[in-house]
């Protein structure tokens, strides 16, 4: 195994330099590559396959709840972007502008969509007349562009992939329910598929979506104690409806404005997978999203019958899991480290002795444990093991959140947590923007969310000492 | 049925004004809408669902043949686009240029990808070292932008959706096989899924891909006798390999350039579906791609037991086909014309009398025929009928191609066909660009392809009378 050890050592230790460790994994597990386009990345097959799993899970959920996919243009004319005042202020500084087509200057410049509310609003205003046309529950899968000064693969790139849902409704209540329903869909994705525990809550006014009324969020905690916003769902009220004239005639024939929502998750979820589950041997992919769930590594594959048996096992396992057989001429030790780096949940080893004993060895990536299993039991053992790995990964991640969540009742405690303990800071807040700004300035922490499950950990604001209004989770974040 | 007739009359007759008929269908069947972005369209849910069916069919075929999906940036720096001389000449006049990010001017302008050869080349040059790394079989689903002066929904828009496959190989033979394999995959999609017969062949030098060595194409014929290029597959040789330094060391350790292919189909296939199959009552959707294969319209639905039975049938049919029950309070006649307009292959009518007799009426969209079927037989009758509709649609379309394919041995005959008979002109060609240009100038017809199945319909060029080299299919085209 000396070769295996050598390969493994090629990545930086996670606790030594988390940022470098992250970059190493992105490169060594072949997840992304840089291109000559500043701030943009190439999503390589292994990471793209994870995104496809996320897409397929969400798309099914969306459709089951009556949503339909559409495709809007990638460009937004300047005048259309400007229709909702807060919205344009929020996005204009970071949009990419198309000014020429071939050699000709455009009469009106177009931005590459940073998000598509304005296009959906324009379309909805045209196609909706009556309450009978409502609700409209549309979604689109696409990429958007927000120019970023400093970028990191998956976490912050100028272009990224996402889905954006845009819905309109007759009543406020219906729209609010939709906003929360989709937040729950995202939370289920994170917890039940990606094995990432999340905290649900509402963003402060400062952190909410530009042009919306309320933003709900799921927040995850990375291994290094920094937070990551994993998905957001916005209740837009009637703001855009009024700017874009999205009206319908109700049952009494009166004109009413619609209530609106929008919601999205992005390829940054792949960044979260890396930072929540990865270790010093590389990536650890949650089984339900894993492009390869079982990797078969034959031992002494030149010997009679080994490859035949490995192929036979592959065909059997293919019926219950995503499986790959690596019959290349590399040494087993090399293969072991390669698939450890790629975070494949289960490695199945099979050699001449195993065949003799009608057994295989199953090694799990999350714990490193190995078990010997009868070949007859694979159809039951493998699904069980995949579930077990999922549960163990989720519990481990949850423990990390619990250990890295601390309560502060004054700024000294707050700073101590941010500087020394890392993680979420639970602290009360008076509701004033000034305190929020001051906390950020002094600690680098931002308000992550006001959790739905409120507690009163103190009765005064952690910053100014005035009467507290809300419990807020704070933290440094990606 | 008077209301039904009225609705139907709202579209222009196909033989009166084909272009207006097309526009009417796009609007009335809710396939696409214009946006305020010049030249771009909104793909509405019904059309997008067809695109999703195409995607899901092709994606499966791609993966079965070892292809992997990736995602490349949507931008290409000017200097990268310029690396292959013919390629930039072909595309530069129609690209959209991003020059600013927020208020800042970029140091190098970026074009929005018109196609992604250059990005794939740059990436491949980086990740491929040895013959062991080959072949690389990548594909991406995305949108591309080519600025167009005159646009029509699905057929020619500034932005369109497509997939683009990009592969590299050790040998010329392997790359050529890949090019043809993907052309066949496209032909199978058209014929077996979309019920559109296609002609396979090679493009002339004039019509081939900018920067490639050979372009293969599938050509379809629309109801009005105009041709439509339905998919292309390019053999790129080593042209890009040399410009981008895509080299690998072979088994002897010598550096070699790779052989390359690229291939794609686009959302214009939806335009082809409309123009091949549609009629004066609206769209006719090929069953295998239909978002709704069976629409259930209850008759006298207010009567006891009708809706219950309709729901029961829906649940049964859902197991074998994509089914929808329209239980809205519109009159059955309105529903009939609505789903005729949308081209749903089978309408199932069920009313009190039918329930009494344990039967339903199945009306097929392609022929208008109605049959009465026992409720017990739906699980066998519906799949049979869907297949039958597919076959009938294909045969009808094939007959149209046969009737509109004519042979010309001189320019008078050529002009007569183009002007009066419409359709494909089969004619011999000497191989000179001059004749190709002259034919276009005088008739408006372009060379569609040199079919793989060559015949000698004459021994002289239809244009100049010199010795003929190739049989070419010509035609006016979308």
Interface residues (C-beta under 8 A of the other chain):
Chain A: X33 X35 X36 X37 X40 X41 X42 X43 X44 X45 X48 X49 X51 X52 X68 X69 X70 X71 X72 X73 X74 X75 X76 X77 X79 X80 X92 X93 X94 X95 X96 X97 X98 X99 X100 X101 X102 X103 X110 X112 X119 X122 X123 X126 X127 X138 X142 X143 X145 X147 X159 X161
Chain B: X33 X35 X36 X37 X40 X41 X42 X43 X44 X45 X48 X49 X51 X52 X68 X69 X70 X71 X72 X73 X74 X75 X76 X77 X79 X80 X92 X93 X94 X95 X96 X97 X98 X99 X100 X101 X102 X103 X110 X112 X119 X122 X123 X126 X127 X138 X142 X143 X145 X147 X159 X161
